[in-house]
Amino acid sequence: MFTKKRSLIERLSGSVPAETQYDSFEDDFDQQATAHPMGRTANAASTSPTLDDDTDAAGQLPVDVFQTPDEIIINAFVAGVRPDELSVSISRDIVVIEGTRAERQQVSDADYFTRELFWGSFTRTIMLPQEVDVDTAVASSKDGLLTLTLPKLDRARQTKLKVKAG
């Protein structure tokens, strides 16, 4: 029997006419997944629970999140955004980057041949895979690339305290 594949919109929204038969979403997911060098599938990596896309945001802010032995690093392209138009909020396990990319010149819609750049406000919420030290975190921007360096909290580290007589 022929089964009709659902469109991406139908799969995301869950809508499909009652009389339509379709392949299961899991079958489609298994076919599209490709091996990832770190043992995860490419699709699983993009839907990792440690990264949370803010789908209600007006604009999308693509990010790279990776770790070194002592830090979590977040890189985001913020070209065209002045530092005073950026807001970065950090808690021990969540980072929120918000900003506004303002159009510097006014051009009428009729004069555009192509219009692909995003102008306006954006936000991105990133769930961190482990807690970080917010007091020593550093944010820097160079050539339109925002870099957040977040030192990891070492929960296993122990220190010995000397008891003073008193």
matplotlib code that plots the C-alpha trace (Angstrom):
import matplotlib.pyplot as plt

x = [0.0, 1.3, 1.9, 2.1, 5.0, 4.0, 5.5, 7.8, 5.1, 2.6, 5.2, 6.1, 2.6, 1.2, -1.6, -2.7, -6.1, -7.7, -8.0, -4.4, -2.0, 1.7, 5.0, 5.8, 7.9, 10.4, 11.0, 11.7, 14.0, 16.0, 16.5, 17.8, 20.1, 23.8, 26.6, 28.3, 32.0, 31.3, 28.9, 25.7, 23.6, 23.6, 19.9, 20.3, 23.1, 21.0, 18.1, 20.3, 18.6, 21.6, 20.8, 17.4, 16.2, 14.0, 11.4, 9.2, 12.0, 11.7, 15.1, 17.4, 20.9, 23.0, 25.5, 28.3, 28.7, 31.7, 33.9, 37.5, 38.6, 38.0, 35.5, 32.3, 32.7, 29.8, 30.3, 27.6, 27.7, 26.4, 27.7, 26.0, 25.1, 26.9, 27.9, 25.4, 22.6, 23.6, 22.5, 24.0, 22.5, 24.2, 23.1, 24.8, 23.2, 21.5, 22.7, 20.4, 21.7, 19.4, 20.0, 18.8, 20.3, 19.2, 19.1, 21.4, 19.9, 16.4, 15.8, 12.3, 11.2, 10.8, 14.6, 15.7, 16.7, 17.4, 16.7, 18.0, 19.5, 17.6, 17.0, 15.3, 15.4, 16.7, 17.1, 18.6, 18.4, 21.1, 20.8, 24.4, 25.4, 26.9, 27.1, 29.5, 31.1, 29.2, 31.5, 34.5, 32.7, 34.0, 32.3, 34.2, 33.4, 35.7, 34.9, 31.2, 31.8, 30.6, 32.6, 31.5, 34.0, 32.3, 34.6, 33.1, 32.4, 34.4, 32.1, 34.6, 37.3, 37.9, 40.0, 41.1, 40.4, 42.6, 40.7, 41.9, 41.7, 39.8]
y = [0.0, 3.5, 5.8, 9.5, 11.3, 14.3, 17.6, 19.2, 21.6, 18.7, 16.8, 19.8, 20.9, 17.4, 18.2, 15.7, 14.9, 12.0, 9.9, 10.4, 7.5, 8.3, 6.9, 7.2, 10.1, 7.8, 6.0, 9.3, 10.3, 7.0, 7.4, 11.0, 10.4, 10.1, 9.0, 11.7, 11.4, 11.7, 8.7, 10.8, 11.1, 14.5, 14.9, 14.0, 16.5, 19.3, 18.5, 18.0, 18.8, 21.1, 23.5, 25.2, 27.2, 30.1, 29.5, 32.5, 34.9, 37.4, 36.6, 33.6, 33.8, 30.9, 29.7, 27.3, 25.8, 23.7, 22.8, 22.7, 20.8, 23.9, 26.1, 26.2, 28.5, 30.1, 31.8, 33.8, 36.0, 39.5, 41.4, 44.8, 44.9, 47.4, 46.3, 48.6, 46.8, 43.4, 42.0, 38.8, 37.2, 34.3, 32.0, 28.8, 26.7, 29.1, 31.9, 34.3, 36.5, 39.4, 42.2, 44.5, 44.8, 48.2, 49.1, 52.1, 53.4, 53.7, 52.1, 51.6, 48.1, 48.8, 49.6, 46.2, 43.4, 40.9, 41.3, 38.5, 40.2, 40.2, 43.5, 43.8, 42.2, 38.7, 36.4, 33.0, 30.9, 28.3, 25.6, 24.7, 21.0, 21.8, 24.7, 27.6, 30.2, 33.4, 35.7, 34.9, 34.6, 36.8, 38.2, 39.7, 40.8, 41.0, 41.2, 40.5, 37.4, 37.4, 34.9, 34.0, 32.1, 30.4, 28.6, 25.3, 24.8, 21.9, 20.1, 17.4, 19.8, 19.7, 21.8, 21.1, 23.8, 24.2, 24.6, 27.6, 27.5, 30.4]
z = [0.0, -0.9, 2.1, 1.6, 3.3, 5.4, 4.7, 7.3, 8.4, 8.9, 10.9, 13.1, 13.7, 14.0, 11.6, 8.9, 7.5, 9.2, 6.0, 5.1, 5.8, 6.4, 7.5, 11.1, 12.2, 13.9, 10.6, 8.9, 11.7, 11.6, 7.8, 8.1, 11.1, 10.2, 12.4, 14.4, 15.3, 19.0, 19.0, 18.7, 15.6, 13.8, 14.5, 18.1, 18.5, 17.1, 19.5, 22.5, 25.8, 26.7, 23.9, 23.9, 20.9, 21.7, 18.9, 19.9, 19.3, 16.5, 15.1, 15.3, 16.8, 15.7, 18.3, 18.8, 22.3, 23.2, 26.1, 27.1, 30.3, 32.4, 30.5, 28.4, 25.4, 23.5, 20.2, 18.4, 15.3, 16.3, 13.3, 13.1, 16.8, 19.0, 22.5, 24.1, 22.0, 23.6, 26.9, 28.2, 31.4, 33.0, 35.8, 36.9, 34.2, 31.7, 29.4, 27.7, 24.9, 23.8, 21.5, 18.7, 15.2, 14.0, 10.3, 9.9, 6.6, 5.3, 1.9, 0.4, -0.2, -3.9, -4.2, -2.9, -5.3, -2.5, 1.2, 3.4, 6.4, 9.7, 11.4, 14.8, 18.2, 18.8, 21.8, 22.5, 25.6, 26.1, 28.7, 29.9, 30.3, 33.8, 36.2, 35.6, 37.8, 36.9, 38.8, 36.6, 33.3, 30.5, 27.4, 24.5, 20.9, 18.0, 14.3, 14.9, 16.9, 20.5, 22.7, 26.2, 28.3, 31.2, 33.8, 35.0, 38.6, 40.0, 42.3, 43.0, 44.2, 47.9, 50.2, 53.8, 56.4, 59.4, 62.6, 64.6, 68.3, 69.5]

ax = plt.figure().add_subplot(projection="3d")
ax.plot(x, y, z, "-o")
ax.set_aspect("equal")
plt.show()
